[in-house]
Amino acid sequence: MDAFRQEVRAWLDKNLPKGWETPGYVLPEPFSQEAQDLGKWWTKKLYDAGYTGFGYPKEYGGIERPAWEIAIIRQELARRGTPPGPFSLGLLTVVPTLLDAGQEWQKKRFIPKILNGEECWCQGFSEPNAGSDLANMQTTAVKDGDEWVVNGQKVWTSAWKFGDFGILVVKTDAEAPRHRNLSLFIFDCTSSGFSRRPLRQMSGEAEFGEMFFDDMRIPDENLVGELNRGWYVAMTNLMADRGGGSGGAPAGVGVRVLGGVDSLIELAKNTRRYGRVVWEDATFRQRIAQFAIENEAMRWSGARMGVRMRKGQFTGNEASIGKVFSTEMAKRRGDMVMEIIGAYSQMVKGSKRAIDDGDHVYRMLRSRGSTIQSGTSEINRNIIAERILGLPR
Ligand SMILES: Cc1cc2nc3c(=O)[nH]c(=O)nc-3n(C[C@H](O)[C@H](O)[C@H](O)COP(=O)(O)OP(=O)(O)OC[C@H]3O[C@@H](n4cnc5c(N)ncnc54)[C@H](O)[C@@H]3O)c2cc1C
């Protein structure tokens, strides 16, 4: 076991970016091309070494290893705090969707290149008049020979700029009732008739954007799942999204935990508010304790879901619990941090007196988006109420 740990450590020493872990090393700006290139480069390196891609079928590029080796790899990667992967929805939502509903050629063609970071994905579900009410979407695809001609617009598309491919839900039957008129396709982001442009968020970056389809053609073979049953494929996808990490929670269903308790305590101990150290204020200590308790509750709730999953009892709806809980917690945490740092919360990134270079402010602002993406808290509470608790609609 020790020999294997040494092997992983030696590999990391040799392969981590030059200057990594030195004070002079600065990660590229998130969502920049430089950050994307670094994420792709690093994921490919990990994959080629057999240090990522676990838990997926071997025939689709998954890497098989004994559990103890995987545990050591993960421990060593965590210890060194390695670069983040590329900004892509591939791993989070596309792989689960393809594994569940994709055709064999689609799984073989696309999954390996998602696992090795080579190809990135975006996802076009939401439209200007179809967010929570997704079934109301108006983008159409009309069959022409062995192709579909797509017209319409999608909005709030994460990773819009980096998508090599996208998954797209469109109306394929003008007559059929709601939920039975949609289909899900894979599209190539280099197709003619496709264009995209940024939308800037209040947190500053253009993490998401808009996509336009003007007679864009998609081959028929790119259909995922059954024709006119795209609603059900999309729901699988959204459950994966809710369970997998919406809101920046670092892990998947089963181990969802927000973390950040230690850094909160440290901040409270190192910050003065109205002339006294925040940690000395019992109300703040109680709020931080409450946060720690909820964090722990979320961890155990995630573990319970993991067990249900392994026993085949997981319906997917449970993902909404972790989604609401973790994203709302992140929002509360952000608000509490603003109260702790007081007037410094006005200092954004780049300001000379900003605490932590404005990162606290950024995280507070960004946390709002997480309570909206992949289904708002209200929508997820409705799911919990109706489909888990069995309350009336
Ligand atoms: C950071 C971020 C990333 C995103 N990434 C993507 C992406 O990659 N791809 C994509 O397709 N979409 C993406 N989205 C869009 C997201 O899925 C939608 O914003 C979300 O589903 C809400 O839709 P909407 O914005 O149209 O709001 P609306 O549906 O118009 O909702 C407005 C308000 O009404 C409430 N509401 C609506 N219906 C009900 C109801 N039945 N009961 C109670 N309350 C209700 C909502 O909770 C909300 O508060 C992203 C959004 C964000 C913030």
The ligand as an ORCA input file, in Angstrom:
! r2SCAN-3c Opt
* xyz 0 1
  C     -25.998     29.802    -12.455
  C     -27.060     29.228    -13.344
  C     -26.696     28.287    -14.299
  C     -27.679     27.751    -15.143
  N     -27.291     26.841    -16.103
  C     -28.219     26.376    -16.988
  C     -27.819     25.493    -18.044
  O     -26.644     25.134    -18.195
  N     -28.757     25.067    -18.908
  C     -30.082     25.430    -18.793
  O     -30.878     24.983    -19.596
  N     -30.480     26.268    -17.799
  C     -29.572     26.751    -16.907
  N     -29.972     27.623    -15.901
  C     -31.374     28.062    -15.862
  C     -32.165     27.513    -14.689
  O     -32.434     26.148    -14.858
  C     -33.460     28.368    -14.596
  O     -33.071     29.689    -14.294
  C     -34.385     27.836    -13.533
  O     -34.922     26.607    -13.901
  C     -35.534     28.829    -13.248
  O     -36.170     29.231    -14.405
  P     -36.404     30.776    -14.720
  O     -35.118     31.499    -14.552
  O     -37.090     30.871    -16.018
  O     -37.358     31.301    -13.563
  P     -38.959     31.131    -13.493
  O     -39.325     29.730    -13.852
  O     -39.572     32.228    -14.290
  O     -39.244     31.348    -11.944
  C     -39.328     32.647    -11.348
  C     -39.658     32.457     -9.879
  O     -40.943     31.820     -9.728
  C     -40.838     30.663     -8.935
  N     -41.734     29.616     -9.432
  C     -41.922     29.262    -10.726
  N     -42.796     28.237    -10.805
  C     -43.161     27.925     -9.533
  C     -44.018     26.941     -8.960
  N     -44.677     26.063     -9.713
  N     -44.148     26.908     -7.606
  C     -43.472     27.791     -6.822
  N     -42.641     28.745     -7.316
  C     -42.476     28.817     -8.654
  C     -39.386     30.227     -9.069
  O     -38.972     29.457     -7.963
  C     -38.669     31.581     -9.145
  O     -38.450     32.087     -7.856
  C     -29.029     28.163    -15.029
  C     -29.386     29.109    -14.056
  C     -28.429     29.645    -13.226
  C     -28.836     30.644    -12.193
*
